[in-house]
Amino acid sequence: MIDSKWTRQWPELFNELSDDQARAIVSAVDNSVLEGWKPAREDLELMTRSAREDLSWEEFAAQAVAAGKRVNIG
């Protein structure tokens, strides 16, 4: 597994992901953090579940909307 703040903070979320999948998620999170996003565990859980294809499109969309309502920028 790749080493990052996120994989160290919530290693269980990255189980069963390839290094490429984990790297893509970490990169997306890191880039968004540079823009002011403060991700919660639920945000990374949604991203990793999506990468593992543990969600239907409808479940992903509903959870993404809910996550968007609690976004913490600033």
C-alpha positions as CSV (number, residue, x, y, z in Angstrom):
1,M,0.0,0.0,0.0
2,I,1.2,3.5,-0.7
3,D,2.2,5.7,2.2
4,S,0.2,8.9,2.8
5,K,-1.5,10.8,5.6
6,W,-4.8,9.2,4.5
7,T,-3.6,5.6,4.3
8,R,-2.1,6.0,7.7
9,Q,-5.1,7.7,9.2
10,W,-7.7,5.2,7.9
11,P,-5.8,2.1,6.6
12,E,-8.9,-0.1,6.8
13,L,-10.5,2.0,4.0
14,F,-7.7,1.2,1.6
15,N,-7.9,-2.6,2.1
16,E,-8.5,-4.5,-1.1
17,L,-7.5,-1.5,-3.3
18,S,-4.6,-1.8,-5.8
19,D,-1.8,0.7,-5.4
20,D,-3.1,2.5,-8.5
21,Q,-6.5,2.9,-7.0
22,A,-5.2,4.1,-3.7
23,R,-2.8,6.5,-5.4
24,A,-5.6,8.0,-7.4
25,I,-7.8,8.5,-4.3
26,V,-4.9,10.0,-2.3
27,S,-4.0,12.3,-5.2
28,A,-7.6,13.5,-5.6
29,V,-7.9,14.1,-1.9
30,D,-4.5,15.9,-1.6
31,N,-5.4,18.2,-4.6
32,S,-8.8,19.0,-3.0
33,V,-7.2,19.7,0.4
34,L,-4.9,22.2,-1.4
35,E,-8.1,24.0,-2.4
36,G,-9.4,24.1,1.1
37,W,-11.4,20.9,1.5
38,K,-11.2,19.2,4.9
39,P,-12.2,15.6,4.2
40,A,-13.9,13.5,6.8
41,R,-13.6,9.7,7.1
42,E,-17.0,9.4,5.4
43,D,-15.6,11.1,2.3
44,L,-12.8,8.7,1.9
45,E,-15.0,5.8,2.7
46,L,-17.3,6.8,-0.2
47,M,-14.3,7.2,-2.5
48,T,-12.8,3.8,-1.6
49,R,-16.1,2.0,-1.7
50,S,-16.7,3.4,-5.2
51,A,-13.2,2.3,-6.3
52,R,-14.0,-1.2,-5.0
53,E,-17.3,-1.1,-6.8
54,D,-19.2,-1.7,-3.5
55,L,-21.9,0.8,-4.5
56,S,-24.5,1.0,-7.2
57,W,-24.6,4.3,-9.2
58,E,-27.7,5.3,-7.3
59,E,-26.1,4.7,-3.9
60,F,-23.0,6.6,-4.9
61,A,-25.0,9.5,-6.2
62,A,-27.2,9.7,-3.0
63,Q,-24.1,9.5,-0.8
64,A,-22.3,12.1,-2.9
65,V,-25.2,14.5,-2.6
66,A,-25.3,14.0,1.2
67,A,-21.5,14.5,1.4
68,G,-21.8,17.7,-0.6
69,K,-24.3,19.1,2.0
70,R,-21.7,18.7,4.7
71,V,-18.7,20.0,2.8
72,N,-16.3,22.0,5.0
73,I,-14.4,24.5,3.0
74,G,-12.3,27.2,4.5
